[in-house]
Amino acid sequence: MEVKAIPKTGLDTTSYVQCELIRSINSSRLVHRLGTVGPETTNQVTAVIKTLLSR
């Protein structure tokens, strides 16, 4: 899922959410925030993950 680099997201370059590549990581690896997504993108990601996990 594409996340465009616009002031609202805070990203420098267009990025992608790879819903099919869910991983667990240690919270110590989360050093700083790279950007943010709005509720619409969050809802889309949630829907895709629910679909993938229901198979």
C-alpha positions as protocol buffer text, in pm:
chain_id: "A"
residue {
  index: 1
  type: MET
  ca { x: 0 y: 0 z: 0 }
}
residue {
  index: 2
  type: GLU
  ca { x: 155 y: 330 z: -110 }
}
residue {
  index: 3
  type: VAL
  ca { x: 206 y: 617 z: 135 }
}
residue {
  index: 4
  type: LYS
  ca { x: 295 y: 935 z: -49 }
}
residue {
  index: 5
  type: ALA
  ca { x: 563 y: 1177 z: 68 }
}
residue {
  index: 6
  type: ILE
  ca { x: 351 y: 1480 z: 153 }
}
residue {
  index: 7
  type: PRO
  ca { x: 369 y: 1722 z: 447 }
}
residue {
  index: 8
  type: LYS
  ca { x: 81 y: 1539 z: 617 }
}
residue {
  index: 9
  type: THR
  ca { x: 280 y: 1212 z: 637 }
}
residue {
  index: 10
  type: GLY
  ca { x: 614 y: 1371 z: 720 }
}
residue {
  index: 11
  type: LEU
  ca { x: 795 y: 1138 z: 478 }
}
residue {
  index: 12
  type: ASP
  ca { x: 1082 y: 1248 z: 254 }
}
residue {
  index: 13
  type: THR
  ca { x: 1010 y: 984 z: -10 }
}
residue {
  index: 14
  type: THR
  ca { x: 708 y: 775 z: -105 }
}
residue {
  index: 15
  type: SER
  ca { x: 696 y: 460 z: 109 }
}
residue {
  index: 16
  type: TYR
  ca { x: 501 y: 135 z: 109 }
}
residue {
  index: 17
  type: VAL
  ca { x: 321 y: -66 z: 376 }
}
residue {
  index: 18
  type: GLN
  ca { x: 387 y: -434 z: 314 }
}
residue {
  index: 19
  type: CYS
  ca { x: 91 y: -593 z: 490 }
}
residue {
  index: 20
  type: GLU
  ca { x: 201 y: -943 z: 394 }
}
residue {
  index: 21
  type: LEU
  ca { x: 534 y: -905 z: 575 }
}
residue {
  index: 22
  type: ILE
  ca { x: 424 y: -872 z: 938 }
}
residue {
  index: 23
  type: ARG
  ca { x: 708 y: -918 z: 1187 }
}
residue {
  index: 24
  type: SER
  ca { x: 758 y: -874 z: 1556 }
}
residue {
  index: 25
  type: ILE
  ca { x: 1052 y: -661 z: 1664 }
}
residue {
  index: 26
  type: ASN
  ca { x: 1198 y: -547 z: 1992 }
}
residue {
  index: 27
  type: SER
  ca { x: 1079 y: -197 z: 2085 }
}
residue {
  index: 28
  type: SER
  ca { x: 1442 y: -91 z: 2138 }
}
residue {
  index: 29
  type: ARG
  ca { x: 1480 y: -99 z: 1758 }
}
residue {
  index: 30
  type: LEU
  ca { x: 1222 y: 180 z: 1725 }
}
residue {
  index: 31
  type: VAL
  ca { x: 1466 y: 469 z: 1754 }
}
residue {
  index: 32
  type: HIS
  ca { x: 1273 y: 753 z: 1588 }
}
residue {
  index: 33
  type: ARG
  ca { x: 952 y: 809 z: 1395 }
}
residue {
  index: 34
  type: LEU
  ca { x: 992 y: 824 z: 1017 }
}
residue {
  index: 35
  type: GLY
  ca { x: 641 y: 945 z: 937 }
}
residue {
  index: 36
  type: THR
  ca { x: 274 y: 896 z: 1007 }
}
residue {
  index: 37
  type: VAL
  ca { x: -41 y: 783 z: 831 }
}
residue {
  index: 38
  type: GLY
  ca { x: -397 y: 900 z: 878 }
}
residue {
  index: 39
  type: PRO
  ca { x: -704 y: 707 z: 985 }
}
residue {
  index: 40
  type: GLU
  ca { x: -801 y: 618 z: 627 }
}
residue {
  index: 41
  type: THR
  ca { x: -468 y: 446 z: 557 }
}
residue {
  index: 42
  type: THR
  ca { x: -474 y: 280 z: 898 }
}
residue {
  index: 43
  type: ASN
  ca { x: -820 y: 139 z: 825 }
}
residue {
  index: 44
  type: GLN
  ca { x: -709 y: 12 z: 483 }
}
residue {
  index: 45
  type: VAL
  ca { x: -403 y: -160 z: 634 }
}
residue {
  index: 46
  type: THR
  ca { x: -619 y: -314 z: 908 }
}
residue {
  index: 47
  type: ALA
  ca { x: -865 y: -450 z: 650 }
}
residue {
  index: 48
  type: VAL
  ca { x: -588 y: -606 z: 440 }
}
residue {
  index: 49
  type: ILE
  ca { x: -424 y: -767 z: 746 }
}
residue {
  index: 50
  type: LYS
  ca { x: -760 y: -906 z: 862 }
}
residue {
  index: 51
  type: THR
  ca { x: -814 y: -1056 z: 518 }
}
residue {
  index: 52
  type: LEU
  ca { x: -467 y: -1210 z: 512 }
}
residue {
  index: 53
  type: LEU
  ca { x: -504 y: -1360 z: 859 }
}
residue {
  index: 54
  type: SER
  ca { x: -846 y: -1507 z: 790 }
}
residue {
  index: 55
  type: ARG
  ca { x: -716 y: -1740 z: 518 }
}
